[in-house]
Amino acid sequence: MLIIPVKEGENIDRCLKKFKKKFEKTGVIRELRSRQAFVKPSVRRREEIKHAIYVAKMHSTEQ
């Protein structure tokens, strides 16, 4: 359960923004979307490898 402390006289829009940010960090929506369709383990692993290669290239170009 998410608990958002609200200060006296704080704007409701600001509280809602805090809630949305905390909720996004939990990753619930991301997990629900990923569970909508089954992805074979081999395909998932291939995507992870492609992402690792991309990140390695980005780090190598920085230096």
C-alpha positions in Angstrom: 0.0 0.0 0.0 1.3 3.4 -0.9 1.2 6.1 1.8 1.5 9.7 0.7 2.0 12.2 3.6 -0.1 15.3 3.0 0.9 18.5 4.7 -1.6 21.0 6.0 -2.8 23.2 3.2 -0.9 21.3 0.5 -2.3 21.5 -3.0 -4.2 18.3 -4.0 -2.5 18.4 -7.5 0.9 18.1 -5.9 -0.3 15.2 -3.7 -1.7 13.4 -6.8 1.6 14.0 -8.6 3.5 12.4 -5.7 1.2 9.4 -5.7 1.6 8.9 -9.5 5.3 9.1 -9.2 5.4 6.5 -6.3 3.0 4.2 -8.2 5.1 4.3 -11.3 8.2 3.4 -9.4 6.5 0.2 -8.1 6.3 -1.1 -11.6 2.8 -2.5 -11.4 1.6 -1.2 -14.7 4.8 -2.3 -16.5 4.4 -5.8 -15.1 0.7 -6.0 -16.1 1.5 -5.0 -19.7 4.3 -7.6 -19.9 1.9 -10.3 -18.7 -0.6 -9.6 -21.4 1.2 -11.7 -23.9 3.5 -14.6 -23.4 7.1 -14.2 -24.5 9.2 -17.2 -25.0 12.3 -17.4 -22.7 14.6 -17.6 -25.8 13.1 -14.4 -27.2 13.3 -12.6 -23.9 17.0 -13.6 -23.5 17.7 -12.4 -27.1 16.2 -9.0 -26.3 18.2 -8.8 -23.1 21.4 -9.5 -25.1 20.5 -6.9 -27.7 19.9 -4.3 -24.9 23.2 -5.2 -23.3 25.1 -4.7 -26.6 23.3 -1.4 -27.1 24.3 -0.2 -23.6 27.9 -1.3 -24.0 28.1 0.7 -27.3 26.7 3.7 -25.5 29.3 3.4 -22.8 32.1 2.9 -25.2 31.2 6.0 -27.3 31.1 8.1 -24.1 34.7 7.4 -23.3 
